[in-house]
């Protein structure tokens, strides 16, 4: 995707061939800043502090973190330390585990002297694979948007509600939930996106609105509690969200508040789709409510907010009374019964074990 006319991925190899560069997403939308990673510790910090976020991008960053680690020290002990340090950063997004398992499987059997070159090559492959997967998700999901447009006679605007950020900033490029929107928009289908603020970190306001605006997609930002009202009044044609982990039975774990959107969509007959790359499927789990770990983050993300003041300066302020505690559950689980369909790189399927295994028979 493009930023002011220039193509960017969210993570790339620096010109020197070993450093890794990322977009610092904590600085958006007020500043576009890139950061250089030079160690496994840098990569772990970027993931934990959410300079990078979104399940696919977390996995890609972890892969490059392993490459940086074995460049500095290719020993078995260092390889294990890097794996454990990166794995501890974010408990919910399964792509992290997937990418680390991929890197360990490739690097573990090698002579230490061969590890660095192979690690960089495999990390680059993981990034390229993610771009291909996300574009395919975009093509498959755009067919649903095209169908919604046809129901309006091809003349009306398709109104899509999304939650959190599952655009190109959450992946290496294209995105998951926003990929169908980009493909449809680029094909000339009239789309408009309702962008949830997504408290407490405001990924909707700060990231989704920013990248849609940069790509020229019509959108309107709304507070989190408006979605149900819009659906009641026929102002949403379909919902598309992303996911950080989906069980083999189709339960979906995504940013906190997704479950409430799914309930509202179900009550109002609005199709509710989840876009996901196959590495986000946790084939080892079936019961999302029981088995998916829900990350609890720093309460300060709830009690403080960052914005631009009238003088143009950016500052962080406290918005709660002194002494009031805050809870910060980062994700919730939407049961498969509330999901109309799963949009994957292989097509759209029912949110069920049978549906997923129909697209991925090798998992049967």
N, C-alpha and C positions, 0 to 999 in steps of 0.2 A: 504494500500500500504506500501511499505518498504523503509526505509532509511538505506543504508549500512547494509542490511540484517535484520533489526529490524522493526517489524510492528508498524506503528503509525497511529492514527487518528489525525485529526487537532485540536480536542478539547476533553478533557477527565477529569474525576473527579480525584482529587489528592488522594494520599494514605490516607490522614486524613479523607476522606469522605465528606468534605464540600468545600474545595478550588477547583478551576477550573484551569486547565492548558491548554495552547494553544501554538502553534508554532508562534513565532514572524516573520511574513512574510516580514516585512520591512527590516529584516537583511539578507534575502536570496538574492542571492545565495552564498554570501561570508561567512556567518556564519549560523549555525543551532542552534538556541537559543529558549528555551522554557520560557514562562512567566506564573506566577501564578496570577490569578484574585481572589480577596477577597471581592469585593464589587460591587454593581451596577455601581458605578462610574468607577471602573476598567473596567467593561465590555463595558460601553459606550465609554470610551477612546479607547479601543481596536478596536471597530467598526469604530469610527470616524477617527482615525488615521491610519486605515487600517492594524493594526497588524493582524487582520482577515479580509478577504474580499471574495467576491463571495456570491451570494444571499442565497444559502442554509446554508452556514456557518454563515453568519450574523444572520439568523433566529435562528440557534442553540445557538449562543453566547448570543443573546437577551434572549432566554428562560432560560439559566443558570444565566444571569444577574438578572432576576426576582427572581430566587431561592435564589441568594445571598442577594437580597434586603429583602425578607420576612424572611430570617434567622436572619438578623440584627434587623428588625422591621416588624412584621406581621400585623400591623394596616391597616385599609382601606386607610388612608391618605398616608402612605408610599407605599402601593401597587400602588396607583394612581401616585405618584411622580415617582416611578421607571418606570412605563409604559411610562409616558411622556418624561422622560429623555432619555430612550432608543429609543423611536419612533423618536426623533428629530435628531438622529445621521446621518442617511443616507436616503434621500427622495425617491430614485429611486427603490431600490430593494424591491419588494412586499413581499418577504418572511419575512422581518422584521415585517411588519404589521400582517401577517398571524400568526407568532409565538407568538407575543404579544397578539393577540386576543385569541389564543388558551390558553395561560396562564391565561388571565383574566377570560375567561369562566370557567376554572377549579377552580381557586383560589377565585374568587369573592364571590361565595355562601358559602364558608367554614367559620367555626369559625377560627379566627386568629391563635389560638393555633395549628391548624391542617395544616396550610398553608405551612410551610417549608418542611415537609416530602413529601407532595403531589407535591410541586413545583419541587423538585429534581427528583422525579420519572417521572413527565411529561417531564421535560427537557431531561432526559435520553431516554425516549421513542421517542421524536422528533429526537434525534440523531440516534437511531437505525432505525427508519423509513426512515430517509434520506439515510442511507447506503443501505437498501433494495431497495429503489426507484432507486438509482443511479446504482446499479448493474443490475437491470432490464433494465434501459436505455442502459447500456452497451451491454446486450444481444440482445436487439432489434436493436440497431444501428450496431452491428457487422454483422448482417445479410446483411445490405447494403454494408458493406466492402467486405463481402464474395462474393456478387453478382458482385461487381466491379472486384474482383480478378478473378472470373470465366470468365469474358469478356476478360481477358488477357491470357486465357488458363490455369489459375491456377499457372503459372510459374513466371509471372512478379510481380513487387512491386506495391502496391496501394499507390499512392501519395495523401496525405490528407493535406489540408491547414486549419489551425485554427487561431483564433485571440483572443488576451488577454489570460487569464488563466481560463479555465473551467475544470480543472483536479481535483484531489483529494484535492488539497490545497484550492479549492473554495467550497468544500463541507465537509462533515464529513469523507467520504472515497469514493473511486472510481472516483468521478467526474461526470460531465455531458457530455460535448463535448468530453472529452478524455476517458470516460468510454468505448465507443465502440472500441476505438483504443487499450486500454489495453486488453479487452476481445479477440479481433481479434489477437493481438500479442501473447497472452498467448496460443491461439489455434493453433499457427503455421502459421498464414497467414502473408505473408511478407508485412509490412507496412513501410512507411516513412512519416514523418510529417514535413511540412514546418511551421516553428514557426515565426509568425510576432513579431517584437520587441514590438509593442503596446505602443507607446508613448502616454502620457508623463511619466507614471509610470513604463513603461517597464516590464509589467507583463509577456509578452512573453519571453523576454530574461531572466528575473530574476527568474520566477516561472515555466512556462511551460517547458522550456529547462532543468531546474534543475530536475524537477520530472520525465520527460521522460528519462533523462540520468540515474537517480537513478534506474529506472525500466528496463533499457536496450533497450528502443525503439529507433530505428534509427531516427534521426531528423537533420534538418539544420535550423539555425536561419537566418532570413532575415529581412531587413528593411521593414517598412510598405508599401512602394510604389512599392514593387517588385511583389506583388501578381498578378496584371493584366498582367504583362509581362509573368509570368509563365503560366498563363491560356492561353494566346495567342499562346504559343508554345507547348501546349498539355502536360504540366508538372504537371498538377493538375487533379486528377480523381474526386475528390469531396471535398467540403468544409463542415466542421462541426464546429459550434460555439455554445456558450452557450447564456444565456439570463438572465437579471435581472428582467424583467417583460414582459410578453406576454399578449396581450389583448384577449378578448373572440373571436375576429374576426381574430386572427392570426398575428397581427402586433407585431414585436419583438423589444424590447429595449435592447441593449447590449453596451458594451464598444465602445467608440468613434472610428470610422473607420470601423465598421462592415458594415454599409450601402454601403460604397465604395467597399468593397469586394463583396457584394451581386450584385452590379451593374456590376462589372467586370465578375462575374460568369454568370450572366444572358446574357451578351453580347457574351460570349464565349461558351455557352451551357454546363457549368459545374454545376452539381447538387449542390445546396446550402441547407444544412440541419441545423436545430437548435435543440439542445438537451435540454430538460427542464423537471424538476420534476413538478408534478401538482401544488404544492403550489406556483410556480412561475407564474401561470396563474391568471391574475386579471379579474375575471368574471364580475366585475362591469364596465369595460371599453371596448369600441369597437374601438375608433379612437386613435391610438397610438400617432400620430403626434400632435394631439390637447390636449390629456388628460394626457399623462404620464409626470410627472415633471422631468426635466433634471437637475441633480445636477451640479452646477458650483463650482469647488474646487479652492483652493489657487493657485494663479498664480505662486508661487514658484515651484510648481511641473513641470511647463513648463520651467522656466528660469534656474533651477538647475538640475544637474544630479549627481548620485553617482556611483563610480566605483573603481576598484582596480588599484593602481599606480604600477609603475615598481618595487618599493621597497617592494611590497606586502601589503602596507597599504591601507585601504579603506577610501576614502574622498569624500566630496561633493563639486562640483565646479559650478560656474555660467557660463552659455554658451551664454548669450544674452548681448547686449550692455547696459550699464548703462542708465537708463531713458526710456528704451523701455518697454511699457506695454505689458502684455500677458493675453490672455483669456484661460480659462481652462474648456471647456465643457466636462464632463466626459462620457457622453453617447450619442448615436444617435438612431433613430428609423428606422428599415428596414420594409417597407410595406409588407404585406403578399403576394402581387403579385410577389415578388422577392424570396420568400422562396419555395423551392421544397417540403419540408415536415418537420413536427415536430416530433422529436423522444422523446417519453414519456415512462413512466414505463408501460403503457398499450399497447404500440405499436406505429407504425408510421402512421401519418395522414396528410391530406392536411392542409395547413395553412389557415384555414377558420373557421367560426363559426360552419358550418355543420361538418367539419372534427373533431374539438375538441369535440363537443357534441356527435359525433359518438363513441368516446372513453370514454367520461364521460357523459353517458345519464342522470345521476342523476342531471346534471346541465341544462338539457333541460327544 
